[in-house]
């Protein structure tokens, strides 16, 4: 019986070895599939990491460009403000100068008008005086003539 037991034991050991060998082969195949999937995942992860790094680089460039644009805009508005202030200052000066010129011209005009008016009044006054003097002479002459007529008639 011992030889039969040995055969049975040998058969069980053989069968267990075959099952273990199949399980190991399955585990190895499964591990190979997992390794292959892991390799594909690693490649995809590397590709995604490279894409992400490219996107980060592009985002960084865009950020730099936007910062430059904002800085240029701020400088442009600063320059515009300075130019506007200069323009307003020049405009105020021009308006002030124009006001001064107009004041001077009006003063000259009023002086000339006053001078001409005074000259015209002087001429008119002289004419009135001359007329009065002539009328007085005419009245005196008429009065003398009337007196002579009364003396001859009278």
Secondary structure, DSSP 8 states (H G I E B T S, - for coil): -HHHHHHHHHHHHHHHHHHHHHHHHHHHHHHHHHHHHHHHHHHHHHHHHHHHHHHHHHHHHHHHHHHHHHHHHHHHHHHHHHHHHHHHHHHHHHHHHHHHHHHHHHHHHHHHHHHHHHHHHHHHHHHHHHHHHHHHHHHHHHHHHHHHHHHHH-
